[in-house]
Amino acid sequence: MKGFTRYALKNLKSTGSVARSSKFLAKNLAKQIPADAKTVIELGAGDGIITKQLLEYMPQNATLTAYEISEQLLPLLKRIDHRRFKLKHASAMDIVQDFAIDSVDCLVSCLPLALFPLEMKHELLSHIKAVLKPNGTFLQYQYWLSDKALIQEYFPQLKLNWVPLNIPPSFVYTGTKDNNLEPRK
Ligand SMILES: C[S@@+](CC[C@H](N)C(=O)[O-])C[C@H]1O[C@@H](n2cnc3c(N)ncnc32)[C@H](O)[C@@H]1O
């Protein structure tokens, strides 16, 4: 496996990107992990560029579980040697089987949401909301704001920030789970 960029270009439909994320984007996400987080999830770890920053910035007693569906990218992720890191070669959809309801402090999604069918986006966002603790943090980056309204159905108090130093420049959505609002059925 010769690196993420080559893989991404050959597999645009599953990666949705032409390059790995920049360190600026990775740090922007990692710095938003709550200081008291114990359980952190990453969806769509790719070659681990963001994973490594999450491991660096997460609290010392936190555990990071990363999901990556591509078998070809696994060797790159298996090189990450950290005692609080778990790698799952599985779909992001499996989080509801692997984590209890209301058990996750922070979930970072690098998934190419814009490429997913609408029903799959709804299923994924309702799974994410279900496993997050009340007041848990949801982070997602996206190159354009195509899914902002949809994400807001699940995370109404959505904040946005802009990371220009990325290819392409990216928006970062930050949502907080509010238990008073029921997710879409
Ligand atoms: C935009 S890339 C992000 C890679 C890396 N995290 C980064 O930011 O450079 C999206 C990644 O999500 C993975 N992916 C796509 N669908 C997935 C799914 N259903 N479950 C888990 N991973 C998935 C792709 O294989 C790809 O590695």
The ligand as an SDF file (V2000), in Angstrom:
LIG
                    3D

 27 29  0  0  0  0  0  0  0  0999 V2000
  -12.2030   11.1890    3.4850 C   0  0  0  0  0  0  0  0  0  0  0  0
  -11.3500    9.6560    3.8830 S   0  0  0  0  0  0  0  0  0  0  0  0
  -10.6420   10.1560    5.4460 C   0  0  0  0  0  0  0  0  0  0  0  0
   -9.3240    9.5000    5.7400 C   0  0  0  0  0  0  0  0  0  0  0  0
   -8.5260   10.1370    6.8930 C   0  0  0  0  0  0  0  0  0  0  0  0
   -9.2450   10.0540    8.1420 N   0  0  0  0  0  0  0  0  0  0  0  0
   -8.2120   11.5850    6.5680 C   0  0  0  0  0  0  0  0  0  0  0  0
   -8.9110   12.4670    7.1110 O   0  0  0  0  0  0  0  0  0  0  0  0
   -7.3070   11.8390    5.7580 O   0  0  0  0  0  0  0  0  0  0  0  0
  -12.7250    8.6170    4.3480 C   0  0  0  0  0  0  0  0  0  0  0  0
  -12.3420    7.2610    4.8910 C   0  0  0  0  0  0  0  0  0  0  0  0
  -13.5400    6.6040    5.3190 O   0  0  0  0  0  0  0  0  0  0  0  0
  -13.4720    5.2250    4.9710 C   0  0  0  0  0  0  0  0  0  0  0  0
  -14.8590    4.7330    4.9160 N   0  0  0  0  0  0  0  0  0  0  0  0
  -15.7800    4.9580    3.9500 C   0  0  0  0  0  0  0  0  0  0  0  0
  -16.9590    4.3870    4.2760 N   0  0  0  0  0  0  0  0  0  0  0  0
  -16.7810    3.7930    5.4870 C   0  0  0  0  0  0  0  0  0  0  0  0
  -17.6360    3.0620    6.3620 C   0  0  0  0  0  0  0  0  0  0  0  0
  -18.9200    2.8160    6.0560 N   0  0  0  0  0  0  0  0  0  0  0  0
  -17.1250    2.6100    7.5310 N   0  0  0  0  0  0  0  0  0  0  0  0
  -15.8170    2.8440    7.8640 C   0  0  0  0  0  0  0  0  0  0  0  0
  -14.9620    3.5290    7.0800 N   0  0  0  0  0  0  0  0  0  0  0  0
  -15.4360    4.0080    5.9040 C   0  0  0  0  0  0  0  0  0  0  0  0
  -12.7380    5.2370    3.6350 C   0  0  0  0  0  0  0  0  0  0  0  0
  -12.1810    3.9680    3.3170 O   0  0  0  0  0  0  0  0  0  0  0  0
  -11.6810    6.3240    3.8760 C   0  0  0  0  0  0  0  0  0  0  0  0
  -10.5010    5.7950    4.4200 O   0  0  0  0  0  0  0  0  0  0  0  0
  1  2  1  0
  2  3  1  0
  2 10  1  0
  3  4  1  0
  4  5  1  0
  5  6  1  0
  5  7  1  0
  7  8  2  0
  7  9  1  0
 10 11  1  0
 11 12  1  0
 11 26  1  0
 12 13  1  0
 13 14  1  0
 13 24  1  0
 14 15  1  0
 14 23  1  0
 15 16  2  0
 16 17  1  0
 17 18  1  0
 17 23  2  0
 18 19  1  0
 18 20  2  0
 20 21  1  0
 21 22  2  0
 22 23  1  0
 24 25  1  0
 24 26  1  0
 26 27  1  0
M  CHG  2   2   1   9  -1
M  END
$$$$
